[in-house]
Amino acid sequence: MIRLKLLTISLLILSYSVCFAEFRVAVSTTQIADLTYNVAGDDIIIQSILSPGQDPHTYSPVPKDIETVSKADLVIENGLHLEGKNWMRTLANDAGKTLVTATSGLRPLIMEKDGMKVNDPHAWFTPQNAAVYLNNITRALIKLDPANKHNYVARAKLYLANLKALDGWIRSEVSTIPPEKRVLVSNHDAFQYFAKAYGFINTAPIGWSTGSEVGGGVTPKRREEVINSIKQMNVKAIFFETTINPKLIREIAKDAGVKIGGELYSDSMGDVDTPGETYIGMMRENVLKIVKGLK
């Protein structure tokens, strides 16, 4: 009976905080939604344009997205052209809304594809870069809602400590993989930041984008290069991603004579009640699968 009363009180408090939240923030991706929530808590209503499993590279906004952004007091994008054809920036500009780029101030990795240099947009794949996202988000929320500055600063400080702990855990787990076995093969070039931070070689048949941007998509040459790399480096396992059809990776695994190590979260987090429903959960689940597959 006491537990029931406590639950009822908790639900009433949650309902009260959500009902009386004064501001709305629209974000582009699930990762940014989770990072924003860890700063905002229930002081702000957060709405993500993308749902779990959706691909930001190929997404095309629908009417409800226009409505979501039009009602928002602040709009947050990843930037670096993760949102294919800059769809989030277009939504914000058309609605006359303030746009914050979560990767602002971050030095992106440069990828050379098809004779062109492009910025790698998948910067969230290290806890250090996630901290940059978090700090940009925190500053934006404080500017939007200075009355709750103390809440945002306190939550951000706690989450930054969690990110630091996550980095230490990843390094400990990865250290169990012999350096010569740290070759990470997945659908598309989403893991370059992770690879550089933790001593992996990363290769993929699809470029930095699954869309039609320069350097994106799959080509027969890339496919053949990946198969050759798998054979030459004696790769133990390769991985497919939650936002991309696994057909190509399955074909490559068969042609290269290598096993599938599992499914990684890349451009989207997981559904509710899955290991990847949060940013930290997503990162941990990926590392566990990579270590198990390559060790």
N, C-alpha and C positions, 0 to 999 in steps of 0.2 A: 504493500500500500504506500509506504514511504517512497519507494523507488518510482512508483507511478506518479506521485505528486511532484517529485523532483523532475521527472521527464516532462510533465505538463508545464511546470514553471519554465524549464529550459526552452520548450517550444514556444511559449508565450514571449519569452525574451527575444528569441530569434525572429519571430514574426514581427515584434515591435520594432526591432532594429532595421529589418528589411523594409517595413512599411514606411518608416520615417527617414530612410536614407534619402538625402536631398539630391544626390548627384548620380548620374549614369555615365558609365564608361564603356565604349564599344571597342573591342580589340579584334585583331584579325585571326589569330591562331589560338589553339588550345594551350600551347606552352605559355604564351603571353598572358592568357586568361588566368592560369594557375599562379604565375609569378605575381600578377596584379592582385589576385585575391589574398596572397600571403602578406601583402602590404596593406591592402584596403580592409580586409576582414569584411564585416557586415556594415561598415560605415558607408559603403558605396555599392551600387548595383552594377555588376559587371556582366556584359553580354558579349559572347564570342561569335563572330560571323561564322567561323568554321566549327563543325562538330567533329568528334573523334573519328579518325579514319579518312577525313577529307584532305585532298591534296591542294596546298596553297598555290602551287605552280600553275595548275590547270583550272582552278576554280573561276567560275563566272558568277558575279553577283546576281541575286534575284530580288524581286520587289520588296520582300520583307527585310532584306539587308539595307535597302535605302531607308526604310522606316526606322530600323534600329539605329542607324547612324544619325538620322535627322533628329532623333529624340535624345541623343547623347550629348553630354556636356564636354566630353573629351574623347578623342579617338587615338588609339595606339596601334601602330604597325610594327612589323619586324624591320622592314626596309631591306636595302641591298638587293632589291628586285625579287625577294622571295615570293611576294604576292604578284603572280604573273601579270604582266602588262600594267603593273602598279594599280591593281583594282581597289585596294584600300585607300590609297592616296586620292584616287578619282572620286570615291564615295565621299571622303571627307571634304574635298575641295568643292564638289557639287552642292554639298549641304552647308558650306561655309563654316566648317567646324575646325577647331584647333587640332592639329595632328602632331603627335609625338612619335618619333622613331626610336624604338627600343635599343637599336644598335648604335645610336649616336655616340661618337667619341671612341668607338671600338675600331681597332686596326684590323680590317678584314684580310683574310688570306686571298691571294691572287691566284686564279686558276687560268691556265692557258689551254683553250679549246678551239679547235678549227682555226688556228692562227690568230685568235682573238684573246685578249685578256679580260677576264670578268671577275668581279668580287664574289667570293663564296658567301652566300647568305645564311648558311646553317651554323651560325656562330654560337647558338645556345648549347652546343654539344660539349662544352667544358663548363664546370662550375664557376671558373674564373670569369668567363664571359657572361654566364647567367647573372653574376653579381653586377656586371655593367648594366644589363637589362634592368635589374632590380633597382639600382641607383637612379637610372633615368626615370623609371616608373614612380619611384618615391618622390623625386623632385616634382614631377608633374602633378601628383596627387596633392602634395603640399600646396602647390600654387593654386590648384583648383579649390581646395578645401583647407585653408590655413587653420581653421578652428580645431581640426583634428590632427594637427601636425604631430603632437606627442604620441598619438596612437600609431601613426604611420612610421615614425622614426623607431619606435619600440619594436614593432613587428618586423621592420626591415633588418634591424640589428640582430634579432633572433634568427631570422631566415639566413642572413649572411653567415652566421655561425654554423648553421646546418649545411650550407653549401661548402664551407671549408672542411667540415667533417666528411661530406660526400667525396670530396677530392681525395682526402687521405684514404678513405675506404677503397676507392677505385684503384689508386696506386698499389695498395696492398694486394688486391685481387689480381690485377694485371701482372704483378711481379711473379705470380705462379706460372705464367706462360713463358716458356723460353723465348728470348728475343728473336731467334730465327723463325719462330712459329707465329709471330705477331703480324700476320697478313690478313687484313679484313676486306672481304669481298662481299658486296651487297648490290642491290638493284641500281642505285644511282649515287653520284658523288655527294653524299650527305654527311660523311663522317671524317672529312679532312681535318677539322679542328680537333676532334677526339683523337684521331690518329697521330697528329703532331704532338699533342700534349702527353700522350701515353705510350709513345714509341712503336706505333704500328705503321705498316705500309698499307695504304688504302687504294683499292682500285674497283672500278664498276663499269659495266657495259653501257649504262646511260650516263650522260653528262651531269652537270651541276643542276640542271632543271629537267623535269619530266615533260615540260612543255616544248614549245616551238622556238624559244629564245636561242640566240647564237650560243653554241656550245652545249645545248641541251639535246635531249633525245638520244636514241640509240642508232648506231651505224654498224654495218657489217665489220668494218675495221676495228671498232672498239670491242665488239663481241669477240673477234678472233684474238685480239691482244689480251683480253681477260682470260680466255681459255689457255693461251700460251703461258701467261703468268702463273696461273694455277698449277699447271704441270711443272714448270721450271722451278717454282718455289715450294713444290710438294705441299700445297695447301691442304689442310686436313678437312676443313668444312667451309661452306659459303652460306650466306644468309639472304633471305628476302625480307621485304619491308611491309609494314601494315598498310601503307597507303598506295601500294603498287601491286598490280597483278603479278603473282609469282611465276607465271608461265615461262618467262624468259630465264629466270634463275634456275628453274627446274631443268630447262633444256641445256643450259650451260653446265649444270652439275652432271647431267648425263653424258654430255660430250667430253667433259674433262675427267670423268670418272671420280667424282668427289661427292661427299654426302652433303645434305642440307643440315645446317646447324640450328635452324629455327628461324623465327620471325622477330625482327627488330623494330622498335618504334623509331620512326625517322621524322617525317614532317608533321606528325600529329601524335598526340598522346592517346592513351587507350580509353575505352568506355569506363563508366562508373563501375566499381566493384571488380576491376581488373588490376593487376600489378602496375600497369602503366597509367593509372588515372590521375597521377600527379607528376610534376616534373622530376622530383627526386625518385619516385617510384619507377618512372620510365627509365631513368638513367641506371638505376640499380638492376632492373630486369634485363636491360641490354647487356650490361657488363657480365651478369651471371651467365647469360646465354653464350656470349662471346668466349668467356673463359672455359665453359664446359665444352664448347665446340672445338676450340683450338688447343687446349691444354695437352 
